[in-house]
Amino acid sequence: MQLVFGRDAILSTKFEADWRFIQQRKQRIIKQNNIRENAKRIPHEYNVGDKILLHLGDVKTKFDPQYSGPFEIVQVNNNGTVRIQNGPVTETVNIRIVHPYKE
């Protein structure tokens, strides 16, 4: 309420917000959260010839498969996508929906 109206809610006094401090504090918290989340990630580099599984998205029933594949990587792009060989067709997919295939 103090930030919106510029006055204290209990006392009838004027309140001046330090917006720069608020923004810096929020940015610091965001950075800490990103560091905490990224600490659990396992880095993986995809290479040509690797086998991958393709995530199918939302599962309707518990008996539906979650992944399709394995598919072979034909090309690795530098924009976060890979080109895979899906039968006679090659298609480009985002690396966020692929998982390494372990034989």
C-alpha positions in Angstrom: 0.0 0.0 0.0 2.9 2.3 0.7 4.3 1.8 -2.7 1.0 2.4 -4.5 -0.3 5.4 -2.6 2.9 6.9 -1.3 1.5 7.1 2.2 1.8 4.8 5.3 -1.2 2.6 6.0 -1.3 3.0 9.7 0.2 6.5 10.3 -0.7 9.5 8.3 2.8 10.1 7.0 4.3 10.4 3.6 6.3 7.5 2.3 9.1 7.8 -0.3 10.0 4.5 -2.0 13.6 3.7 -3.0 12.7 2.2 -6.4 16.4 1.6 -7.3 16.9 -0.5 -4.1 13.7 -2.5 -4.7 14.8 -3.2 -8.3 18.3 -4.3 -7.3 17.0 -6.5 -4.5 14.5 -8.2 -6.9 17.3 -8.7 -9.5 19.6 -10.2 -6.8 16.9 -12.7 -5.8 16.3 -13.7 -9.4 20.0 -14.3 -9.9 20.2 -16.4 -6.8 17.2 -18.5 -7.9 18.7 -19.0 -11.4 22.0 -20.2 -9.9 20.1 -22.6 -7.6 18.1 -24.1 -10.4 21.0 -24.4 -12.8 23.2 -26.1 -10.2 21.1 -29.3 -10.7 21.3 -29.4 -14.5 23.6 -31.8 -16.2 25.3 -30.2 -19.3 25.1 -32.3 -22.4 26.5 -31.6 -25.9 24.8 -33.3 -28.8 27.0 -34.5 -31.7 26.2 -35.8 -35.1 25.5 -39.6 -35.0 24.2 -39.6 -31.4 20.9 -41.3 -30.7 18.1 -39.4 -29.0 14.6 -39.8 -27.8 11.9 -37.3 -28.7 9.5 -36.2 -25.9 5.9 -36.5 -27.1 4.4 -33.9 -24.8 1.3 -34.4 -22.6 0.4 -38.0 -21.9 -3.3 -38.7 -22.1 -3.2 -42.0 -20.2 -0.6 -43.7 -18.1 -0.2 -46.4 -20.8 0.7 -44.0 -23.6 4.5 -43.7 -24.3 6.2 -40.5 -23.2 9.0 -40.7 -25.8 9.4 -41.8 -29.4 12.6 -43.0 -31.0 15.5 -43.6 -31.0 16.4 -41.2 -33.8 19.9 -40.4 -35.1 21.1 -36.8 -35.2 22.1 -35.7 -38.7 23.0 -32.1 -37.9 23.6 -29.9 -34.8 22.7 -26.3 -35.2 24.0 -23.4 -33.0 20.5 -22.0 -32.3 19.4 -24.8 -29.9 18.0 -27.2 -32.5 19.1 -30.5 -34.0 18.1 -32.2 -37.3 17.1 -35.8 -36.8 16.5 -38.6 -39.3 12.9 -39.8 -38.9 12.6 -42.6 -41.4 13.0 -41.2 -44.9 12.3 -37.6 -43.6 14.7 -35.3 -41.7 13.1 -32.8 -39.3 14.4 -30.0 -37.1 13.5 -30.2 -33.4 14.4 -28.1 -30.4 16.9 -29.6 -27.9 14.5 -28.9 -25.0 12.3 -31.8 -26.1 15.0 -34.4 -26.8 16.7 -36.6 -24.3 19.9 -38.6 -24.9 19.3 -42.3 -25.7 21.3 -44.7 -23.6 21.6 -48.2 -25.0 
